[in-house]
Amino acid sequence: MRHLERQRASGRRPDFKAALALLATGSPAAGHTPSLDERTWGQREDFVFPESWLAEFEPAHADGEVHPYLAARRVPYEVARALDLRFDPLRQRLCFPVRDHHGRLRGLHGRTIHDHVTLRYLMYTLDGRCSPEVWLGESWADPERPLVVVESVFDLARVYEVWRNVVCPLTASLGPAKIARLRGVRTILPMFDRDAAGARARDKLLRALPGTRFHPIELPYEGCDPADLTAAEVRALLANAEVTPR
């Protein structure tokens, strides 16, 4: 602005403070710190995966049996079928289809079946696109009933055995766009891992959704996550939180 005024004087006194204020209010990034997901994937419009793409991955369950990795993780056939779990033989991953509130396919989240693979979880993309803001469980979540929030896909599978109103974020960060999708939920029961990261995630949810009733569920020992527990132990924790599991 100063440079332009020197090159072609207008006779007006420049108001630099007003110009900066206008830039700040007019910029979509003003006052917003991008989340990890936004820094990784960028801010994107809704991207829906075609159902034909999902059909390329074989079911991880058949005739009352589940994939050996699911059996080792104590995931029952009924849960594997209800969650429509798939197996990717090329990448050797057990995959969880991710659908939004409208039931649209928004992605696939795969867990390696091998301990030596560094990247344990993979968010699949199609043409370089995905939907990191969508929660696993959105398609069946009921905002009128207490909603359990867990950290990982296998935590979700364990809770789903006894209480189907459960979601998990699928990513390490809880950005504003993801948290906003839980607005309207009356009661949230955070059941995060009993460690420092789980405590941070719980506290972040509490701060971000002040109008929501929270009833955090504390797991029985340090380092514990819901997948470590039996279905009966999860049922007992929910009963103590005045939730009646099926």
C-alpha positions as CSV (number, residue, x, y, z in Angstrom):
1,M,0.0,0.0,0.0
2,R,2.8,2.4,0.9
3,H,4.6,1.4,-2.4
4,L,1.5,2.3,-4.5
5,E,1.1,5.6,-2.7
6,R,4.7,6.5,-3.5
7,Q,4.2,5.5,-7.1
8,R,1.0,7.3,-7.7
9,A,-0.1,9.8,-5.0
10,S,-3.8,9.9,-4.4
11,G,-3.8,12.8,-1.9
12,R,-5.5,10.5,0.7
13,R,-4.0,9.5,4.0
14,P,-3.6,5.7,4.0
15,D,-5.4,3.9,6.8
16,F,-3.1,0.9,7.3
17,K,-4.9,-0.3,10.4
18,A,-8.2,-0.4,8.7
19,A,-6.7,-2.3,5.7
20,L,-5.2,-4.9,8.0
21,A,-8.5,-5.3,9.8
22,L,-10.3,-5.8,6.5
23,L,-7.8,-8.4,5.4
24,A,-8.2,-10.3,8.7
25,T,-11.9,-10.4,8.6
26,G,-12.1,-11.2,5.0
27,S,-9.6,-14.0,5.1
28,P,-11.2,-17.5,5.6
29,A,-8.1,-18.6,7.5
30,A,-8.2,-15.7,10.0
31,G,-8.3,-16.9,13.6
32,H,-8.2,-20.6,12.5
33,T,-5.4,-23.0,13.1
34,P,-5.5,-25.8,10.6
35,S,-6.0,-29.3,12.1
36,L,-3.6,-32.2,11.3
37,D,-6.2,-33.5,8.9
38,E,-6.5,-30.1,7.1
39,R,-2.8,-29.8,6.9
40,T,-2.6,-33.3,5.4
41,W,-5.6,-33.4,3.1
42,G,-6.7,-29.8,2.8
43,Q,-10.2,-28.5,3.2
44,R,-12.3,-30.4,0.8
45,E,-15.9,-30.8,-0.4
46,D,-17.8,-33.9,0.4
47,F,-16.3,-36.8,-1.5
48,V,-18.4,-40.0,-2.0
49,F,-16.8,-43.3,-3.0
50,P,-18.7,-45.4,-5.5
51,E,-20.2,-48.6,-4.1
52,S,-18.5,-50.5,-7.0
53,W,-15.2,-49.5,-5.5
54,L,-16.0,-51.2,-2.2
55,A,-17.1,-54.3,-4.0
56,E,-13.5,-54.8,-5.1
57,F,-12.6,-55.8,-1.5
58,E,-13.7,-59.3,-0.4
59,P,-15.7,-59.7,2.8
60,A,-13.7,-60.6,5.8
61,H,-16.5,-63.0,7.0
62,A,-18.4,-65.9,5.4
63,D,-20.5,-68.9,6.6
64,G,-20.2,-68.0,10.2
65,E,-16.5,-67.6,10.2
66,V,-14.2,-64.5,10.2
67,H,-10.8,-63.8,8.9
68,P,-8.1,-65.3,11.2
69,Y,-6.9,-61.8,12.3
70,L,-10.4,-60.9,13.3
71,A,-10.7,-64.1,15.2
72,A,-7.4,-63.3,17.0
73,R,-8.8,-59.9,17.9
74,R,-12.0,-61.6,19.3
75,V,-14.3,-60.0,16.8
76,P,-17.5,-62.1,16.5
77,Y,-19.0,-63.1,13.1
78,E,-22.1,-61.1,13.9
79,V,-20.1,-57.9,14.4
80,A,-17.9,-58.4,11.4
81,R,-21.0,-58.9,9.2
82,A,-22.9,-55.9,10.7
83,L,-19.8,-53.6,10.2
84,D,-19.4,-55.1,6.6
85,L,-15.7,-55.7,7.3
86,R,-13.5,-56.3,4.2
87,F,-10.1,-57.7,3.5
88,D,-7.5,-56.2,1.1
89,P,-5.2,-59.1,0.0
90,L,-2.9,-56.8,-1.8
91,R,-2.1,-54.6,1.2
92,Q,-2.9,-57.3,3.7
93,R,-5.3,-55.1,5.7
94,L,-8.6,-55.6,7.5
95,C,-10.8,-52.8,6.3
96,F,-13.7,-50.9,7.9
97,P,-16.1,-49.1,5.4
98,V,-16.9,-45.6,6.6
99,R,-20.3,-44.1,5.9
100,D,-21.8,-40.8,6.8
101,H,-25.1,-39.7,8.3
102,H,-26.8,-40.3,4.9
103,G,-25.4,-43.8,4.5
104,R,-23.0,-42.7,1.7
105,L,-19.7,-44.5,1.4
106,R,-17.1,-41.9,2.4
107,G,-14.0,-44.1,2.7
108,L,-12.3,-47.2,3.9
109,H,-10.0,-47.6,6.9
110,G,-7.5,-50.5,6.9
111,R,-5.5,-52.1,9.7
112,T,-2.5,-54.1,8.7
113,I,-2.5,-57.8,9.9
114,H,1.3,-57.8,10.2
115,D,3.2,-56.6,13.3
116,H,6.3,-55.6,11.3
117,V,4.4,-53.0,9.2
118,T,5.1,-49.5,10.6
119,L,2.0,-47.9,9.2
120,R,-0.6,-49.8,11.2
121,Y,-3.6,-47.9,10.0
122,L,-4.3,-46.6,6.4
123,M,-6.9,-44.2,5.3
124,Y,-7.6,-45.3,1.7
125,T,-8.0,-42.7,-1.0
126,L,-9.5,-42.7,-4.5
127,D,-8.0,-40.3,-7.0
128,G,-6.1,-38.8,-4.1
129,R,-9.3,-38.0,-2.2
130,C,-10.8,-39.1,1.1
131,S,-13.0,-37.9,3.9
132,P,-11.0,-37.5,7.1
133,E,-13.8,-35.5,8.8
134,V,-16.2,-38.4,8.9
135,W,-16.5,-40.7,12.0
136,L,-16.8,-44.4,11.7
137,G,-20.3,-45.1,13.1
138,E,-22.0,-42.0,11.8
139,S,-24.4,-44.1,9.6
140,W,-25.9,-45.9,12.6
141,A,-25.4,-43.3,15.4
142,D,-28.5,-42.1,17.2
143,P,-28.1,-38.6,18.7
144,E,-31.0,-39.1,21.0
145,R,-29.3,-42.0,22.8
146,P,-26.1,-42.0,24.8
147,L,-23.2,-42.1,22.3
148,V,-20.0,-43.9,23.2
149,V,-16.8,-42.4,21.6
150,V,-13.7,-44.6,21.4
151,E,-10.3,-44.2,19.8
152,S,-9.8,-47.2,17.4
153,V,-11.7,-49.4,15.1
154,F,-11.2,-52.5,17.3
155,D,-12.4,-50.5,20.3
156,L,-15.5,-49.8,18.4
157,A,-16.0,-53.4,17.4
158,R,-15.8,-54.5,21.1
159,V,-18.3,-51.9,22.3
160,Y,-20.6,-52.6,19.3
161,E,-21.1,-56.1,20.7
162,V,-23.1,-54.7,23.6
163,W,-24.0,-51.1,22.6
164,R,-24.3,-50.2,19.0
165,N,-24.4,-46.4,19.5
166,V,-20.7,-46.0,19.3
167,V,-18.3,-44.1,17.0
168,C,-14.6,-43.6,16.6
169,P,-12.6,-40.7,14.9
170,L,-10.2,-42.8,12.7
171,T,-7.5,-40.1,13.0
172,A,-5.0,-38.9,15.6
173,S,-6.5,-35.5,15.7
174,L,-9.9,-34.1,16.6
175,G,-10.2,-31.1,14.4
176,P,-13.1,-28.6,14.5
177,A,-14.8,-30.0,11.4
178,K,-14.8,-33.5,12.9
179,I,-16.0,-32.4,16.3
180,A,-18.8,-30.3,14.7
181,R,-20.3,-33.5,13.3
182,L,-21.2,-34.5,16.9
183,R,-23.2,-31.4,17.6
184,G,-26.8,-32.3,18.4
185,V,-25.8,-35.4,20.3
186,R,-27.4,-35.2,23.7
187,T,-25.1,-37.4,25.8
188,I,-21.6,-38.5,25.0
189,L,-19.7,-41.2,26.9
190,P,-16.0,-40.9,26.1
191,M,-14.4,-44.3,26.5
192,F,-10.9,-43.4,25.4
193,D,-7.7,-45.4,26.2
194,R,-6.5,-44.9,29.7
195,D,-3.4,-42.9,28.9
196,A,-2.3,-39.3,28.4
197,A,-3.4,-39.2,24.8
198,G,-6.9,-40.5,25.8
199,A,-7.2,-37.9,28.5
200,R,-6.3,-35.1,26.1
201,A,-8.8,-36.3,23.5
202,R,-11.5,-36.5,26.2
203,D,-10.8,-33.0,27.5
204,K,-10.8,-31.6,24.0
205,L,-14.3,-32.9,23.3
206,L,-15.5,-31.6,26.6
207,R,-14.3,-28.1,25.8
208,A,-15.5,-28.1,22.2
209,L,-19.1,-29.2,23.0
210,P,-20.2,-27.2,26.0
211,G,-23.9,-27.9,25.5
212,T,-23.5,-31.6,25.5
213,R,-23.9,-33.8,28.6
214,F,-20.7,-35.8,29.2
215,H,-20.3,-39.0,31.3
216,P,-16.6,-40.1,30.8
217,I,-16.1,-43.9,31.4
218,E,-12.8,-44.7,33.0
219,L,-11.2,-48.0,32.0
220,P,-10.0,-50.3,34.8
221,Y,-6.2,-49.9,34.5
222,E,-3.4,-47.7,33.0
223,G,-2.7,-48.4,29.3
224,C,-6.1,-50.2,28.9
225,D,-8.3,-49.7,25.8
226,P,-11.8,-51.1,25.2
227,A,-10.5,-53.7,22.8
228,D,-8.5,-55.3,25.7
229,L,-11.7,-56.0,27.6
230,T,-14.3,-58.7,27.2
231,A,-17.8,-57.9,26.1
232,A,-19.0,-58.6,29.6
233,E,-16.5,-56.1,31.1
234,V,-17.7,-53.4,28.6
235,R,-21.3,-54.2,29.5
236,A,-20.5,-53.7,33.2
237,L,-18.8,-50.3,32.6
238,L,-21.8,-49.1,30.6
239,A,-24.2,-50.3,33.3
240,N,-22.3,-48.3,35.9
241,A,-22.8,-45.3,33.6
242,E,-26.5,-45.9,33.7
243,V,-26.6,-47.2,30.1
244,T,-28.6,-50.4,29.6
245,P,-26.6,-52.5,27.1
246,R,-28.4,-55.1,25.0
